[in-house]
């Protein structure tokens, strides 16, 4: 099995998850923005459906919380792992180049 096939086995399900998160997030933000504009029936399709007339401050706080939700939940962990995946091989290559330069100078 090629490496591309193996990677796609992991990426394809996550792309579906990402699309679903993006769609739900956009729908929720549209509902909140419509409610902030004065449409009281906009929250019927929102997660705030059971709330009795939330204040504008509550809606603004909720919108901010929804806005910061990441569509790709693994980006922070991937960014944290990149230095550990890149730095060791890079230091090995730099050490080899320095060794070649020193041997060439001798």
Secondary structure, DSSP 4 states (H G I P E B T S, - for coil): --HHHHHHHHHHHHHHHHHHHHHHHHHHHHHHHHHHTT-GGGGGGSTTTT-SS--HHHHHHHHHHHHTS-SSTTHHHHHHHHHHHHHHHHHHHHHHHHHHHHHHH-
